[in-house]
Amino acid sequence: MTDSELDNVYTRLCTTMTALGGANAALYLARFALLAITHIGDAGVAHGLIDAAARDLQGEAPRPASP
């Protein structure tokens, strides 16, 4: 994906979220995340992305214990 395509996709994500309204933003992002995780199809990659997304929001994201 080029930088321009990435910008386009991110803009569409934000525009759609805004159109759905603040009350639906969290549900929309959760649904998008589930669809993306399913499409990725690799639990290790998905776990890495979850950790990376949280990293700068709360310092280092705690890692849950492995089963």
CORQUIMO-V109855 format. One record per backbone hydrogen bond with DSSP energy under -1.0 kcal/mol. CO is the residue of the C=O (numbers start at 1). NH is the residue of the N-H. If there is no record, write none. Layout:
co->CO nh->NH
co->CO nh->NH
This chain:
co->2 nh->6
co->3 nh->7
co->4 nh->8
co->5 nh->9
co->6 nh->10
co->7 nh->11
co->8 nh->12
co->9 nh->13
co->10 nh->14
co->11 nh->15
co->12 nh->16
co->13 nh->17
co->14 nh->18
co->15 nh->19
co->16 nh->20
co->21 nh->24
co->24 nh->28
co->25 nh->29
co->26 nh->30
co->27 nh->31
co->28 nh->32
co->29 nh->33
co->30 nh->34
co->31 nh->35
co->32 nh->36
co->33 nh->37
co->34 nh->38
co->35 nh->39
co->36 nh->40
co->37 nh->41
co->42 nh->46
co->43 nh->47
co->44 nh->48
co->45 nh->49
co->46 nh->50
co->47 nh->51
co->48 nh->52
co->49 nh->53
co->50 nh->54
co->51 nh->55
co->54 nh->57
co->54 nh->58
